[in-house]
Amino acid sequence: MKKLLVGVLALLLLLVAFAGGYFLAGGSVPGATDDPAPAEAKTAPAAVPQETAKAEPEKAAPAAVPVRPVASVKAATARFSIELGVFRSAGNAQDFAAALAGRGLPVEIVETMDAAGGQWHRVRAGAFADRWQAEARRPSFERTAGIGGVVVEEPLAAAHPAKAGGGE
């Protein structure tokens, strides 16, 4: 009987630790929203004239995301950002960056060359003075983007030559 009680308590402790870690890592309860608006407001559709509803799909194309070479860092120290995607195709990088910019992330595309001379287009978000700031913001950027990211460092252009891999 004592072994059974210890086993049940151990399982309960593991469950509590897992759930606590999940919520501390930014998880949420499925179906829960951060919007405190009442449920009636969400279910009642707003009266929209048909002309407005038809005109909405004809949105203007999003503005192009700025592209800069990796060696053009202007800060006095190394610069840190969160890399969310790497593409061979400039068009794919632009599409991905435009989608992230539409979600409110400050993104840019950094062009780099690999050792074989191939060009890469790296989609990065944010510009931070140190690694700690970037790591602190990384979870919120990942939630907004819906994809995992990695903090990368770009050394000074004047102090260090640009690395082929983008400065990581």
Backbone as CSV, one residue per row, in Angstrom:
resi,resn,N_x,N_y,N_z,CA_x,CA_y,CA_z,C_x,C_y,C_z
1,MET,0.820,-1.188,0.000,0.000,0.000,0.000,0.868,1.259,0.000
2,LYS,1.974,1.198,0.756,2.860,2.354,0.839,3.522,2.631,-0.513
3,LYS,3.905,1.580,-1.266,4.509,1.750,-2.580,3.520,2.380,-3.559
4,LEU,2.270,1.971,-3.480,1.242,2.526,-4.347,1.053,4.018,-4.066
5,LEU,1.016,4.405,-2.824,0.854,5.799,-2.439,2.047,6.635,-2.922
6,VAL,3.254,6.124,-2.777,4.456,6.821,-3.234,4.428,6.967,-4.756
7,GLY,4.009,5.924,-5.455,3.920,5.974,-6.913,2.913,7.005,-7.389
8,VAL,1.753,7.058,-6.754,0.723,8.032,-7.115,1.215,9.448,-6.834
9,LEU,1.861,9.663,-5.708,2.398,10.985,-5.392,3.486,11.404,-6.377
10,ALA,4.329,10.454,-6.794,5.379,10.763,-7.773,4.757,11.166,-9.110
11,LEU,3.734,10.451,-9.555,3.054,10.802,-10.799,2.382,12.170,-10.694
12,LEU,1.763,12.448,-9.578,1.116,13.742,-9.374,2.147,14.866,-9.391
13,LEU,3.280,14.632,-8.753,4.351,15.628,-8.749,4.869,15.875,-10.160
14,LEU,5.055,14.830,-10.957,5.500,14.983,-12.344,4.473,15.757,-13.171
15,LEU,3.213,15.478,-12.980,2.150,16.178,-13.701,2.155,17.663,-13.368
16,VAL,2.276,17.994,-12.099,2.306,19.395,-11.681,3.542,20.092,-12.234
17,ALA,4.692,19.428,-12.203,5.926,20.022,-12.725,5.819,20.248,-14.234
18,PHE,5.269,19.293,-14.964,5.105,19.446,-16.407,4.153,20.591,-16.734
19,ALA,3.025,20.643,-16.071,2.047,21.702,-16.338,2.612,23.075,-15.969
20,GLY,3.318,23.158,-14.873,3.913,24.429,-14.470,4.963,24.899,-15.456
21,GLY,5.788,23.983,-15.919,6.795,24.329,-16.915,6.176,24.763,-18.224
22,TYR,5.082,24.119,-18.611,4.389,24.476,-19.845,3.853,25.901,-19.759
23,PHE,3.218,26.251,-18.676,2.658,27.592,-18.535,3.746,28.644,-18.366
24,LEU,4.835,28.317,-17.673,5.928,29.269,-17.528,6.638,29.516,-18.851
25,ALA,6.621,28.522,-19.745,7.266,28.660,-21.052,6.389,29.417,-22.037
26,GLY,5.228,29.862,-21.605,4.377,30.659,-22.481,3.207,29.889,-23.052
27,GLY,2.986,28.673,-22.617,1.849,27.902,-23.102,0.556,28.464,-22.538
28,SER,-0.539,28.073,-23.134,-1.829,28.543,-22.650,-2.820,27.398,-22.706
29,VAL,-3.961,27.596,-22.102,-5.009,26.603,-22.106,-5.649,26.598,-23.488
30,PRO,-5.848,25.427,-24.121,-6.465,25.402,-25.443,-7.844,26.048,-25.415
31,GLY,-8.126,26.894,-26.379,-9.416,27.571,-26.459,-9.470,28.864,-25.683
32,ALA,-8.485,29.140,-24.852,-8.485,30.380,-24.074,-7.938,31.514,-24.933
33,THR,-8.462,32.698,-24.706,-7.977,33.863,-25.445,-7.551,34.927,-24.458
34,ASP,-6.703,35.820,-24.928,-6.274,36.937,-24.100,-7.249,38.095,-24.175
35,ASP,-8.234,38.010,-25.067,-9.190,39.085,-25.274,-10.251,39.053,-24.188
36,PRO,-10.365,40.111,-23.358,-11.367,40.101,-22.298,-12.760,40.474,-22.788
37,ALA,-12.986,40.594,-24.100,-14.296,40.978,-24.629,-15.312,39.886,-24.316
38,PRO,-16.566,40.258,-24.053,-17.591,39.259,-23.749,-17.874,38.370,-24.952
39,ALA,-18.365,37.156,-24.679,-18.617,36.176,-25.727,-19.706,36.649,-26.692
40,GLU,-20.681,37.433,-26.222,-21.758,37.898,-27.099,-21.191,38.781,-28.205
41,ALA,-20.172,39.582,-27.879,-19.595,40.479,-28.874,-18.871,39.691,-29.954
42,LYS,-18.341,38.541,-29.610,-17.627,37.737,-30.593,-18.583,37.005,-31.523
43,THR,-19.741,36.594,-31.021,-20.650,35.807,-31.832,-21.537,36.669,-32.713
44,ALA,-21.813,37.900,-32.331,-22.683,38.758,-33.117,-21.878,39.394,-34.242
45,PRO,-22.210,39.064,-35.518,-21.465,39.673,-36.616,-21.855,41.132,-36.783
46,ALA,-20.876,41.927,-37.137,-21.136,43.345,-37.344,-21.780,43.531,-38.704
47,ALA,-22.657,44.508,-38.803,-23.321,44.807,-40.059,-22.333,45.533,-40.969
48,VAL,-21.939,44.853,-42.064,-20.975,45.415,-42.994,-21.649,45.549,-44.348
49,PRO,-21.613,46.723,-44.954,-22.199,46.860,-46.284,-21.493,45.930,-47.274
50,GLN,-22.231,45.451,-48.278,-21.668,44.511,-49.235,-20.555,45.124,-50.056
51,GLU,-20.616,46.424,-50.328,-19.561,47.066,-51.105,-18.229,46.995,-50.355
52,THR,-18.264,47.209,-49.040,-17.046,47.154,-48.229,-16.500,45.735,-48.197
53,ALA,-17.368,44.748,-48.045,-16.931,43.356,-47.981,-16.302,42.918,-49.296
54,LYS,-16.815,43.400,-50.426,-16.263,43.025,-51.722,-14.942,43.733,-51.995
55,ALA,-14.772,44.943,-51.481,-13.562,45.714,-51.750,-12.379,45.244,-50.914
56,GLU,-12.633,44.533,-49.839,-11.559,44.128,-48.936,-10.543,43.179,-49.560
57,PRO,-10.921,42.177,-50.389,-9.899,41.297,-50.950,-8.924,42.001,-51.879
58,GLU,-9.231,43.157,-52.369,-8.372,43.884,-53.284,-7.411,44.798,-52.520
59,LYS,-6.627,44.234,-51.624,-5.659,45.007,-50.854,-4.442,45.309,-51.704
60,ALA,-3.784,46.403,-51.379,-2.547,46.746,-52.077,-1.447,45.780,-51.646
61,ALA,-0.489,45.549,-52.516,0.620,44.657,-52.201,1.430,45.231,-51.042
62,PRO,1.901,44.376,-50.120,2.689,44.888,-48.992,4.011,45.469,-49.478
63,ALA,4.497,46.433,-48.729,5.764,47.072,-49.078,6.896,46.063,-48.956
64,ALA,7.880,46.198,-49.797,9.026,45.282,-49.782,9.820,45.460,-48.496
65,VAL,10.311,44.360,-47.972,11.124,44.381,-46.763,12.540,44.795,-47.155
66,PRO,13.166,45.693,-46.391,14.506,46.146,-46.765,15.525,45.012,-46.711
67,VAL,16.454,45.023,-47.669,17.524,44.034,-47.744,18.836,44.775,-47.569
68,ARG,19.719,44.227,-46.723,21.013,44.862,-46.510,22.083,43.790,-46.473
69,PRO,23.293,44.116,-46.886,24.386,43.142,-46.766,24.785,42.987,-45.311
70,VAL,25.345,41.843,-44.962,25.673,41.545,-43.577,26.743,42.477,-43.022
71,ALA,27.616,43.020,-43.833,28.735,43.816,-43.345,28.384,45.267,-43.071
72,SER,27.135,45.690,-43.238,26.811,47.106,-43.076,26.282,47.444,-41.681
73,VAL,26.826,46.822,-40.654,26.408,47.106,-39.286,26.970,48.461,-38.870
74,LYS,26.111,49.342,-38.342,26.526,50.697,-37.999,26.720,50.898,-36.490
75,ALA,26.385,49.916,-35.680,26.470,50.069,-34.232,27.925,50.048,-33.771
76,ALA,28.137,50.564,-32.567,29.490,50.608,-32.014,29.902,49.254,-31.449
77,THR,28.956,48.373,-31.210,29.248,47.037,-30.698,28.588,46.014,-31.610
78,ALA,28.742,44.747,-31.273,28.095,43.696,-32.047,26.581,43.862,-31.971
79,ARG,25.910,43.396,-32.975,24.461,43.512,-33.062,23.868,42.107,-32.990
80,PHE,22.792,41.951,-32.233,22.125,40.668,-32.090,20.719,40.771,-32.661
81,SER,20.271,39.710,-33.299,18.912,39.656,-33.816,18.430,38.216,-33.737
82,ILE,17.165,38.001,-34.048,16.565,36.673,-33.981,16.321,36.202,-35.403
83,GLU,17.016,35.155,-35.797,16.879,34.624,-37.157,15.714,33.647,-37.177
84,LEU,14.734,33.918,-38.047,13.525,33.111,-38.117,13.440,32.256,-39.374
85,GLY,14.283,32.509,-40.358,14.256,31.712,-41.575,15.446,32.000,-42.457
86,VAL,15.860,30.990,-43.242,16.969,31.131,-44.184,16.513,30.524,-45.507
87,PHE,16.684,31.279,-46.597,16.186,30.858,-47.897,17.253,31.031,-48.968
88,ARG,17.229,30.179,-49.979,18.069,30.351,-51.162,17.407,31.358,-52.102
89,SER,16.089,31.327,-52.173,15.336,32.181,-53.081,15.010,33.526,-52.426
90,ALA,15.343,34.612,-53.124,15.033,35.945,-52.601,13.520,36.158,-52.530
91,GLY,12.786,35.599,-53.475,11.322,35.734,-53.472,10.680,35.066,-52.270
92,ASN,11.158,33.862,-51.932,10.629,33.167,-50.757,10.938,33.945,-49.483
93,ALA,12.144,34.509,-49.411,12.520,35.301,-48.236,11.634,36.540,-48.130
94,GLN,11.375,37.204,-49.263,10.512,38.394,-49.256,9.093,38.034,-48.820
95,ASP,8.554,36.919,-49.318,7.195,36.497,-48.943,7.106,36.209,-47.449
96,PHE,8.101,35.478,-46.927,8.111,35.131,-45.511,8.260,36.390,-44.652
97,ALA,9.168,37.290,-45.054,9.375,38.526,-44.297,8.139,39.405,-44.334
98,ALA,7.448,39.450,-45.466,6.221,40.252,-45.551,5.133,39.689,-44.639
99,ALA,5.050,38.363,-44.556,4.072,37.741,-43.655,4.386,38.081,-42.198
100,LEU,5.670,38.054,-41.839,6.058,38.392,-40.462,5.838,39.876,-40.177
101,ALA,6.125,40.721,-41.164,5.889,42.156,-40.982,4.395,42.429,-40.816
102,GLY,3.564,41.656,-41.493,2.119,41.782,-41.338,1.646,41.406,-39.944
103,ARG,2.435,40.606,-39.249,2.114,40.228,-37.867,2.718,41.199,-36.859
104,GLY,3.397,42.241,-37.359,3.920,43.267,-36.463,5.364,43.094,-36.038
105,LEU,6.099,42.172,-36.643,7.498,41.986,-36.269,8.398,42.907,-37.091
106,PRO,9.413,43.505,-36.460,10.368,44.338,-37.187,11.396,43.444,-37.882
107,VAL,11.172,43.116,-39.149,12.024,42.157,-39.862,12.861,42.834,-40.932
108,GLU,13.936,42.141,-41.288,14.778,42.541,-42.403,15.389,41.282,-42.993
109,ILE,15.884,41.408,-44.210,16.528,40.293,-44.880,18.010,40.622,-44.994
110,VAL,18.847,39.695,-44.551,20.293,39.865,-44.603,20.835,38.871,-45.622
111,GLU,21.573,39.373,-46.601,22.149,38.517,-47.630,23.552,38.089,-47.218
112,THR,23.821,36.775,-47.280,25.136,36.241,-46.932,25.578,35.255,-48.013
113,MET,26.850,34.923,-47.991,27.423,33.947,-48.920,27.993,32.791,-48.102
114,ASP,27.806,31.561,-48.602,28.411,30.423,-47.916,29.804,30.161,-48.484
115,ALA,30.493,29.168,-47.971,31.870,28.892,-48.377,31.976,28.509,-49.849
116,ALA,30.904,27.935,-50.409,30.916,27.514,-51.808,30.512,28.655,-52.747
117,GLY,30.207,29.829,-52.211,29.820,30.965,-53.031,28.329,31.073,-53.254
118,GLY,27.544,30.235,-52.612,26.086,30.297,-52.747,25.507,31.413,-51.901
119,GLN,24.471,32.055,-52.420,23.864,33.170,-51.703,22.684,32.680,-50.859
120,TRP,22.591,33.203,-49.626,21.515,32.885,-48.691,20.825,34.180,-48.297
121,HIS,19.516,34.102,-48.071,18.716,35.241,-47.642,18.165,34.902,-46.264
122,ARG,18.657,35.596,-45.258,18.316,35.300,-43.861,17.288,36.316,-43.373
123,VAL,16.139,35.813,-42.895,15.082,36.679,-42.375,15.298,36.803,-40.879
124,ARG,15.578,38.032,-40.447,15.881,38.290,-39.044,14.945,39.349,-38.493
125,ALA,14.655,39.223,-37.210,13.751,40.156,-36.540,14.470,40.813,-35.368
126,GLY,14.243,42.111,-35.198,14.777,42.848,-34.067,16.235,43.224,-34.248
127,ALA,16.657,44.152,-33.418,18.051,44.591,-33.353,18.337,44.893,-31.886
128,PHE,19.195,44.093,-31.269,19.431,44.192,-29.840,20.901,44.469,-29.562
129,ALA,21.153,45.187,-28.478,22.514,45.569,-28.112,23.307,44.403,-27.537
130,ASP,22.632,43.454,-26.884,23.346,42.310,-26.324,22.506,41.045,-26.429
131,ARG,23.173,39.917,-26.208,22.524,38.612,-26.343,21.387,38.436,-25.335
132,TRP,21.532,38.985,-24.135,20.500,38.830,-23.105,19.190,39.464,-23.529
133,GLN,19.256,40.642,-24.120,18.030,41.300,-24.600,17.370,40.464,-25.689
134,ALA,18.174,39.960,-26.608,17.625,39.150,-27.700,17.004,37.857,-27.178
135,GLU,17.687,37.190,-26.255,17.148,35.952,-25.689,15.862,36.207,-24.904
136,ALA,15.775,37.356,-24.242,14.572,37.684,-23.480,13.376,37.911,-24.404
137,ARG,13.591,38.462,-25.581,12.503,38.744,-26.523,12.195,37.576,-27.454
138,ARG,13.115,36.609,-27.549,12.951,35.502,-28.492,11.633,34.736,-28.318
139,PRO,11.190,34.363,-27.105,9.923,33.634,-26.985,8.719,34.407,-27.519
140,SER,8.674,35.713,-27.284,7.523,36.475,-27.789,7.582,36.591,-29.308
141,PHE,8.779,36.730,-29.873,8.910,36.774,-31.336,8.508,35.428,-31.937
142,GLU,8.895,34.324,-31.283,8.543,32.999,-31.777,7.039,32.775,-31.734
143,ARG,6.375,33.229,-30.674,4.918,33.084,-30.598,4.244,33.896,-31.692
144,THR,4.711,35.109,-31.918,4.125,35.957,-32.952,4.368,35.367,-34.339
145,ALA,5.577,34.860,-34.580,5.925,34.314,-35.892,5.326,32.930,-36.114
146,GLY,5.113,32.186,-35.033,4.605,30.827,-35.166,5.687,29.830,-35.564
147,ILE,6.943,30.187,-35.354,8.071,29.334,-35.724,9.218,29.622,-34.765
148,GLY,10.068,28.640,-34.551,11.214,28.819,-33.671,12.292,29.679,-34.322
149,GLY,13.040,30.365,-33.503,14.119,31.210,-34.001,15.373,31.004,-33.191
150,VAL,16.460,31.585,-33.674,17.734,31.474,-32.985,18.365,32.862,-32.931
151,VAL,18.986,33.178,-31.789,19.661,34.467,-31.636,20.998,34.383,-32.353
152,VAL,21.259,35.367,-33.223,22.513,35.408,-33.973,23.215,36.733,-33.707
153,GLU,24.532,36.708,-33.839,25.359,37.887,-33.598,26.034,38.291,-34.895
154,GLU,26.056,39.591,-35.155,26.789,40.124,-36.297,27.912,40.986,-35.746
155,PRO,29.160,40.614,-36.000,30.268,41.438,-35.515,30.352,42.740,-36.308
156,LEU,31.101,43.674,-35.767,31.302,44.950,-36.458,31.963,44.736,-37.806
157,ALA,31.531,45.489,-38.797,32.144,45.414,-40.122,33.564,45.952,-40.075
158,ALA,33.814,47.007,-39.303,35.137,47.611,-39.234,36.098,46.788,-38.388
159,ALA,35.591,46.131,-37.324,36.455,45.386,-36.413,36.773,43.996,-36.930
160,HIS,35.791,43.338,-37.607,35.980,41.978,-38.075,35.489,41.875,-39.510
161,PRO,36.142,41.093,-40.346,35.608,40.863,-41.690,34.350,40.013,-41.604
162,ALA,33.454,40.181,-42.568,32.197,39.426,-42.571,32.492,37.942,-42.761
163,LYS,31.869,37.103,-41.959,32.040,35.669,-42.078,31.136,35.150,-43.179
164,ALA,31.506,34.060,-43.797,30.735,33.506,-44.891,29.369,33.015,-44.431
165,GLY,29.250,32.564,-43.195,27.994,32.020,-42.688,27.088,33.066,-42.100
166,GLY,27.329,34.324,-42.253,26.446,35.354,-41.741,26.850,35.858,-40.379
167,GLY,27.993,35.466,-39.867,28.470,36.009,-38.597,28.069,35.200,-37.393
168,GLU,27.506,34.002,-37.565,27.132,33.207,-36.401,28.331,32.539,-35.811
